[in-house]
Amino acid sequence: MSDENKIDLIELFSKIYQKKKYILSVVICLTLLATIYTYMKTPIYEARAFVKAGNYYDLIESDVINKKTKEVEYFESVRSKFTVSSEVIVEMIKNRFQGKNINNAIISYVWNYPKKDGYFSIKSHSSSKEIAAEHINYVLSEISKEVNSKSNLLLEYKQSEKEKVQNELVIINSFLLVSQNRIKDLQRDNRAILKDKLFDAQYKEYSLKVKKEELILRSKRLESELIRLSDRSLELVDEIVVKDSPIKPNKRKIIIMAFIGSLFLALITLPFLYRYEELKSKRYND
C-alpha cells in the first residue's frame, strides 16, 4: 500500500471518528425504533399437524360398470364424487381455508407427501397458540364431514352387496340340502340306470359348494371393507405441534438488520453531511 493510500485511509477514519456522535445517534435511534416495533407487533404462532387420509379407491369395484342395471348409475355417482386420496383432500383444504382468516386464524400451508400415499401436513397461524391448534382441528372436522358424506355412499353400496351375498348363501344352503338328500336317495338305489343321475347330482353338489365358498370369501371381504369404511376418514398421526416462541416477528433478526442498516445509512450520508457543512461554512464566510 502506498503512502498516499495510507493517508487517504487515515483521513477517512478520521472523518468517521469526528462524526461518531452523528453515527451513534442514527444507529441508536433506528435500532430503538426497530426494537419498539418488534415488541408492539402482534406475535404470530404456528401449529403443525401430520394427518392420515383414508384411501378407499381400491374398494370401488370395476366389475360393477359391466352390470346393465341401475347399480351402474349409482356406482358412477360414487366413483365421480367420492374423495379417495390425500391429494384431493389437500386441494379441498386449499380452496376452502388456505389464506382465509377464520376465527382469528388462517391455514398458511398444506402439502401432500408424494412418497407417503395418504399422508399430508397442515400448518396454521394465529396470534394465540391455543387458537392455532384449535383451527387445525376445526378445518379437519369440516373436511371430514364432507368426506364422510361421500364415503357413506360407498358404505351403503357395500352394505347392500353384503345383504345380497347373505341372501345368496341362504339359497345356496337350501339347494345344497336338497342336492345332498337326492344323492343319498340315488346311492341307496343300485340300479345302473341311475348312475348318470347320481353323477349329475354329485357334480351339482360340488358346484354349489364351490359357489358357497366364493360367497363366504366375498362376505368376509365385504365385512373387512365395511370396517375400513367405518373408520375415520381423517386422522391425526400424532399430536398437533405448536411452537413455544412466535414465528413472527423475528425480533432478533429485525433488530440485527436495523442495526446494520442504520450503520450503513449513517456512513453513506457522511459525504453529504460534510458537503453540507462546507457549503454552510463557505456561505457564512462570504
Backbone hydrogen bonds, N-H to C=O, Kabsch-Sander energy under -0.5 kcal/mol:
donor,donor_aa,acceptor,acceptor_aa,energy
6,K,2,S,-2.0
7,I,3,D,-2.2
8,D,4,E,-2.0
9,L,5,N,-2.3
10,I,6,K,-2.5
11,E,7,I,-2.5
12,L,8,D,-2.3
13,F,9,L,-2.7
14,S,10,I,-1.9
15,K,11,E,-2.2
16,I,12,L,-2.3
17,Y,13,F,-2.5
18,Q,14,S,-2.1
19,K,15,K,-1.2
20,K,17,Y,-1.6
23,I,19,K,-2.5
24,L,20,K,-2.9
25,S,21,K,-2.4
26,V,22,Y,-2.2
27,V,23,I,-2.6
28,I,24,L,-3.0
29,C,25,S,-2.3
30,L,26,V,-2.5
31,T,27,V,-2.4
32,L,28,I,-2.4
33,L,29,C,-2.2
34,A,30,L,-2.2
35,T,31,T,-2.2
36,I,32,L,-2.6
37,Y,33,L,-2.3
38,T,34,A,-2.2
39,Y,35,T,-1.6
40,M,36,I,-1.7
41,K,37,Y,-2.1
44,I,248,K,-3.2
45,Y,126,S,-3.9
47,A,124,S,-2.6
48,R,241,V,-2.9
49,A,122,I,-2.2
51,V,49,A,-0.5
51,V,120,F,-3.2
52,K,235,E,-3.1
53,A,51,V,-0.5
53,A,118,G,-3.9
54,G,233,S,-3.8
56,Y,54,G,-0.6
57,Y,84,V,-0.5
59,L,56,Y,-1.9
60,I,57,Y,-1.6
61,E,59,L,-0.8
64,V,61,E,-0.9
65,I,62,S,-1.3
66,N,63,D,-0.8
67,K,64,V,-1.6
69,T,67,K,-1.2
72,V,69,T,-1.4
74,Y,70,K,-1.7
75,F,71,E,-3.1
76,E,72,V,-2.8
77,S,73,E,-1.9
78,V,74,Y,-1.6
79,R,75,F,-2.9
80,S,76,E,-2.4
81,K,77,S,-1.6
82,F,78,V,-2.5
84,V,82,F,-0.5
89,I,85,S,-1.7
90,V,86,S,-2.7
91,E,87,E,-1.9
92,M,88,V,-2.2
93,I,89,I,-2.3
94,K,90,V,-2.4
95,N,91,E,-2.6
96,R,92,M,-2.1
97,F,93,I,-2.8
98,Q,93,I,-1.5
99,G,107,I,-2.2
100,K,97,F,-2.2
102,I,100,K,-0.8
102,I,105,A,-3.0
105,A,102,I,-0.6
106,I,125,H,-2.2
107,I,97,F,-0.8
108,S,106,I,-0.8
108,S,123,K,-1.2
109,Y,123,K,-1.1
111,W,121,S,-1.9
113,Y,119,Y,-2.1
116,K,113,Y,-1.2
119,Y,116,K,-2.0
120,F,51,V,-2.3
121,S,111,W,-2.5
122,I,49,A,-2.1
123,K,109,Y,-2.7
124,S,47,A,-2.4
125,H,106,I,-2.6
126,S,45,Y,-1.9
127,S,104,N,-0.7
132,A,128,S,-2.1
133,A,129,K,-1.7
134,E,130,E,-2.6
135,H,131,I,-2.3
136,I,132,A,-1.1
137,N,133,A,-1.6
138,Y,134,E,-2.4
139,V,135,H,-2.7
140,L,136,I,-2.5
141,S,137,N,-2.1
142,E,138,Y,-2.4
143,I,139,V,-2.5
144,S,140,L,-2.2
145,K,141,S,-1.7
146,E,142,E,-1.4
147,V,143,I,-2.7
148,N,144,S,-3.3
149,S,145,K,-1.9
150,K,146,E,-1.2
151,S,147,V,-2.6
152,N,148,N,-1.9
153,L,150,K,-1.0
154,L,150,K,-0.9
155,L,151,S,-2.3
156,E,152,N,-2.7
157,Y,153,L,-2.0
158,K,154,L,-2.5
159,Q,155,L,-2.3
160,S,156,E,-2.3
161,E,157,Y,-2.0
162,K,158,K,-2.3
163,E,159,Q,-2.1
164,K,160,S,-1.9
165,V,161,E,-2.2
166,Q,162,K,-2.5
167,N,163,E,-2.3
168,E,164,K,-2.4
169,L,165,V,-2.2
170,V,166,Q,-1.8
171,I,167,N,-2.0
172,I,168,E,-2.8
173,N,169,L,-2.5
174,S,170,V,-1.8
175,F,171,I,-2.4
176,L,172,I,-2.7
177,L,173,N,-2.1
178,V,174,S,-2.0
179,S,175,F,-2.8
180,Q,176,L,-2.8
181,N,177,L,-2.0
182,R,178,V,-2.1
183,I,179,S,-2.1
184,K,180,Q,-2.0
185,D,181,N,-2.0
186,L,182,R,-2.5
187,Q,183,I,-2.4
188,R,184,K,-1.5
189,D,185,D,-0.9
190,N,188,R,-0.7
194,L,191,R,-1.4
195,K,192,A,-1.6
198,L,194,L,-2.2
199,F,195,K,-2.4
200,D,196,D,-2.5
201,A,197,K,-2.3
202,Q,198,L,-2.5
203,Y,199,F,-2.5
204,K,200,D,-2.4
205,E,201,A,-2.2
206,Y,202,Q,-2.3
207,S,203,Y,-2.4
208,L,204,K,-2.3
209,K,205,E,-2.2
210,V,206,Y,-2.3
211,K,207,S,-2.4
212,K,208,L,-2.4
213,E,209,K,-2.4
214,E,210,V,-2.2
215,L,211,K,-2.2
216,I,212,K,-2.4
217,L,213,E,-2.4
218,R,214,E,-2.4
219,S,215,L,-2.5
220,K,216,I,-2.2
221,R,217,L,-2.3
222,L,218,R,-2.6
223,E,219,S,-1.9
224,S,220,K,-2.1
225,E,221,R,-2.2
226,L,222,L,-2.4
227,I,223,E,-1.7
228,R,224,S,-2.0
229,L,225,E,-2.4
230,S,226,L,-1.2
231,D,227,I,-0.8
231,D,228,R,-0.9
235,E,52,K,-2.4
237,V,50,F,-2.9
238,D,50,F,-0.7
241,V,48,R,-2.9
242,V,240,I,-0.5
243,K,46,E,-2.0
247,I,44,I,-2.3
248,K,44,I,-1.3
251,K,249,P,-1.5
254,I,250,N,-2.7
255,I,251,K,-2.6
256,I,252,R,-2.3
257,M,253,K,-2.6
258,A,254,I,-2.4
259,F,255,I,-2.3
260,I,256,I,-2.6
261,G,257,M,-2.8
262,S,258,A,-2.5
263,L,259,F,-2.1
264,F,260,I,-2.3
265,L,261,G,-2.6
266,A,262,S,-2.5
267,L,263,L,-2.0
268,I,264,F,-2.3
269,T,265,L,-1.3
270,L,266,A,-0.5
270,L,267,L,-0.8
273,L,269,T,-2.2
274,Y,270,L,-2.8
275,R,271,P,-2.3
276,Y,272,F,-2.4
277,E,273,L,-2.2
278,E,274,Y,-2.3
279,L,275,R,-2.3
280,K,276,Y,-2.2
281,S,277,E,-2.5
282,K,278,E,-2.5
283,R,279,L,-2.3
284,Y,280,K,-1.9
285,N,281,S,-2.2
286,D,282,K,-2.1
